[in-house]
Amino acid sequence: MSADSTPTTDNINPAVDGSELIRFDKVTKRFGSNVVLDALDFSVNSGKHVTLIGPSGSGKTTILRLLMTLLTPDEGTIKVGGEYLTHEERGGKLVPAGEKHTRDVRKNIGMVFQQFNLFPNMKVLRNITEAPVHVLGLSKDEADERARELLDQVGLGDKANSYPSQLSGGQQQRVAIARALAMRPQVLLLDEVTSALDPELVAGVLDVLRDIARSTDITMLCVTHEMSFARDISDQVLMFDSGRVIESGSAEKIFGDPDHERTREFLSAVL
């Protein structure tokens, strides 16, 4: 991707001011007797790139799924942009949110999944325009224009009329990234976005994400086992173990001189 094709802040996401964008307050999530998140407190400020690392089963992906309301917390609250995500205030009390409230808050969040989740019966262009037209109310022409700009930015400007089955895994994942950005989210969630790719396709997808991280103000919350990528793009790295954050710091600190023995053990196993 050339420097001329990198996305601009204006055509992807709203301006940011560095204020708190995401807040987990004593969030607990259980699956049966298994406590996946244990009274979790953490926050992400707008415009920051935050990466969650840690062993499998430590709760990282659960955080992203809670933010997408694919799961709901058993205890605690989540705020996005100052608004409760799965709760709302009625009569001075905090109660479970209605569908419209949750949907309105979730509009600020985009997610790229491990599996690409493209609609197989739709061409690439429509995969990207479907939600902006039906959720954001954009005209077809405006949605098409935005989609074509994003396809150029992820290096797939010539694939607008292809079906997902005609693309490689890496190309499908780049379409999925463009589709998430088409909604102009304030925060982009990345869930092990290269884990389903053949090794030779990983670099291209990570390069696209590096360009987005460096050339826009979009907030990123990333779960990855690609430690070099995490080190490159992260303003903050959080080490998870057993549903809790056991260490947090800059990428330089966490990867170069971690304080916690568990962090050192984990990094020695994956680096």
C-alpha positions in Angstrom: 0.0 0.0 0.0 1.5 3.3 -1.0 1.7 6.3 1.3 -0.8 8.1 -0.9 -3.4 5.4 -0.2 -3.3 5.5 3.6 -6.6 6.5 5.2 -7.2 9.9 6.7 -8.8 10.6 10.0 -11.6 12.5 8.4 -12.9 9.7 6.3 -12.7 7.0 9.0 -13.6 8.2 12.5 -14.5 11.2 14.5 -11.9 13.5 16.1 -10.6 12.3 19.5 -9.7 14.3 22.5 -7.9 11.7 24.7 -10.7 11.3 27.1 -11.9 8.0 28.5 -13.7 6.0 25.8 -14.1 2.6 27.3 -14.6 1.8 31.0 -15.0 -1.7 32.6 -16.1 -1.3 36.2 -15.9 -4.5 38.3 -17.0 -6.7 35.4 -17.3 -10.4 36.1 -18.2 -13.0 33.5 -18.7 -16.6 34.3 -19.3 -19.7 32.1 -20.8 -22.2 34.5 -18.3 -22.4 37.5 -15.5 -20.9 35.4 -14.8 -17.3 36.2 -13.4 -15.8 33.0 -13.3 -12.2 34.1 -12.9 -11.5 37.8 -14.2 -8.1 38.9 -12.2 -6.5 36.0 -11.5 -2.8 36.1 -9.8 -1.1 33.2 -10.2 1.7 30.8 -9.1 2.8 27.3 -8.7 6.5 26.3 -9.8 7.7 22.9 -7.1 7.7 20.2 -5.0 5.1 22.0 -3.9 1.7 20.8 -4.2 -0.9 23.6 -3.2 -4.5 23.2 -4.3 -7.4 25.5 -1.8 -10.2 25.8 -1.8 -13.3 27.9 -2.3 -17.1 27.7 -5.3 -18.6 26.0 -8.3 -18.7 28.3 -7.3 -15.6 30.3 -10.3 -13.6 29.3 -9.0 -11.4 26.5 -11.5 -12.3 23.7 -14.3 -12.2 26.3 -13.7 -8.5 26.7 -14.1 -7.9 23.0 -17.3 -10.0 22.9 -18.7 -8.1 25.8 -18.1 -4.8 24.0 -19.9 -6.2 20.9 -22.7 -7.3 23.2 -22.3 -10.9 22.0 -22.1 -11.6 25.7 -23.4 -9.7 28.7 -21.6 -9.3 32.1 -22.8 -11.2 35.1 -21.8 -8.4 37.3 -20.4 -4.9 36.9 -20.9 -2.3 34.1 -19.3 -1.2 30.8 -19.4 2.3 29.4 -18.5 3.4 25.9 -18.2 7.1 25.2 -19.7 7.9 28.6 -22.8 5.8 28.0 -23.6 2.5 29.7 -23.5 -0.3 27.1 -25.7 -3.0 28.6 -27.5 -0.9 31.2 -29.4 2.4 31.3 -30.7 4.7 33.9 -34.4 4.8 34.5 -36.0 6.5 37.4 -32.7 7.0 39.1 -31.9 3.3 38.9 -29.5 1.3 36.7 -31.4 -1.4 34.9 -30.7 -3.7 32.0 -30.7 -1.7 28.7 -33.3 -2.0 26.0 -32.3 -3.2 22.6 -32.4 0.3 21.0 -30.1 1.8 23.7 -27.6 -1.0 23.3 -27.7 -0.7 19.6 -27.1 3.0 19.6 -24.1 2.8 21.9 -22.7 -0.2 20.0 -22.7 1.9 16.8 -19.5 3.5 18.1 -17.7 0.1 18.0 -16.4 -1.9 15.0 -14.9 -5.4 15.2 -12.7 -7.6 13.0 -13.1 -11.2 13.9 -10.7 -14.2 13.7 -13.0 -15.6 11.0 -13.8 -13.0 8.3 -17.6 -13.3 8.6 -18.2 -11.9 5.2 -21.6 -12.5 3.5 -20.8 -15.1 0.9 -23.7 -14.2 -1.4 -22.8 -10.6 -1.6 -20.0 -9.0 -3.6 -17.2 -7.2 -1.8 -18.7 -3.8 -2.4 -22.0 -4.7 -0.9 -20.4 -6.5 2.0 -19.0 -3.1 3.0 -22.0 -0.9 2.1 -24.8 -3.0 3.7 -24.4 -1.7 7.2 -23.7 1.9 6.5 -26.9 2.0 4.3 -29.2 0.1 6.7 -27.7 1.2 10.1 -26.3 4.6 9.5 -28.8 5.6 6.9 -26.3 6.6 4.2 -27.4 6.9 0.7 -26.2 4.1 -1.6 -24.0 6.6 -3.5 -22.3 7.9 -0.4 -21.8 4.3 1.0 -20.4 3.2 -2.4 -18.0 6.1 -2.5 -16.8 5.4 1.1 -16.4 1.7 0.4 -14.4 2.2 -2.7 -12.0 4.6 -0.9 -11.5 2.1 1.9 -10.9 -0.7 -0.6 -8.2 1.4 -2.2 -6.7 2.0 1.2 -6.5 -1.7 2.0 -5.1 -2.5 -1.4 -8.2 -4.1 -2.9 -9.6 -1.4 -5.2 -9.9 -3.9 -8.0 -11.9 -6.4 -6.0 -15.2 -4.5 -5.5 -17.1 -6.8 -7.8 -15.6 -10.1 -6.6 -17.3 -12.5 -4.2 -15.5 -13.5 -1.0 -15.0 -17.0 -2.3 -12.8 -15.5 -5.1 -10.4 -13.9 -2.6 -7.6 -15.3 -0.5 -7.9 -15.4 3.2 -5.7 -12.4 3.6 -7.8 -10.5 1.1 -11.0 -11.4 2.8 -9.6 -10.2 6.1 -8.7 -6.9 4.5 -12.3 -6.6 3.3 -13.4 -7.3 6.8 -11.2 -4.4 8.1 -12.6 -2.1 5.4 -16.2 -3.2 6.4 -15.5 -2.3 10.0 -14.1 1.1 9.2 -17.0 1.9 6.9 -19.1 2.4 10.0 -16.8 5.1 11.2 -16.4 3.6 14.6 -14.8 5.4 17.5 -13.0 2.2 18.5 -11.9 -0.8 16.4 -11.7 -4.2 18.1 -9.3 -6.7 16.6 -9.6 -10.3 17.7 -6.7 -12.4 16.6 -7.3 -11.2 13.1 -4.4 -13.2 11.6 -5.0 -16.5 13.4 -7.0 -18.1 10.6 -4.5 -17.1 7.9 -1.8 -19.0 6.2 1.6 -17.7 7.4 2.5 -16.1 4.1 -0.7 -13.9 4.3 -0.2 -12.6 7.8 2.3 -9.8 6.9 -0.1 -8.1 4.4 -2.9 -7.9 6.9 -0.7 -6.6 9.7 0.8 -4.0 7.3 -2.7 -2.7 6.6 -3.4 -2.4 10.4 -0.1 -0.7 11.0 -1.0 1.9 8.4 -4.3 2.5 10.0 -2.7 2.8 13.5 -0.1 5.3 12.3 -2.2 7.4 10.0 -5.5 7.8 11.9 -6.7 8.7 15.4 -9.0 5.6 15.7 -8.9 3.9 19.0 -7.8 0.2 18.8 -8.3 -2.6 21.3 -6.4 -5.6 20.1 -6.1 -9.2 21.1 -3.1 -10.8 19.4 -0.4 -13.4 19.6 1.7 -11.4 17.1 4.0 -9.8 19.6 6.1 -7.8 17.1 2.9 -6.2 15.8 1.8 -5.5 19.4 5.1 -3.9 20.1 4.9 -1.7 17.0 1.5 -0.3 17.4 0.6 -0.2 21.1 0.5 2.8 23.3 -0.4 0.5 26.2 -0.1 -3.3 26.7 -2.2 -5.1 29.3 -1.0 -8.6 30.5 -4.0 -10.8 31.5 -3.9 -13.9 33.6 -6.9 -15.7 35.2 -9.4 -13.0 34.3 -7.4 -10.1 35.7 -4.9 -7.5 34.5 -1.7 -8.4 36.3 0.5 -5.8 34.6 0.0 -2.7 32.5 2.5 -0.4 30.8 4.0 0.9 27.6 5.0 -1.6 24.9 8.6 -0.7 25.7 8.2 -1.5 29.4 6.1 -4.7 29.0 8.3 -6.2 26.3 11.6 -4.8 27.4 11.5 -4.9 31.2 8.3 -6.4 32.7 7.8 -6.3 36.5 5.7 -9.4 36.9 7.2 -12.9 36.9 4.1 -14.3 35.1 4.6 -11.7 32.3 8.2 -12.7 31.9 7.2 -16.4 31.7 4.6 -15.7 29.1 6.8 -13.6 26.9 9.7 -16.0 27.1 7.4 -18.7 25.8 6.0 -16.7 22.9 8.9 -14.5 21.8 
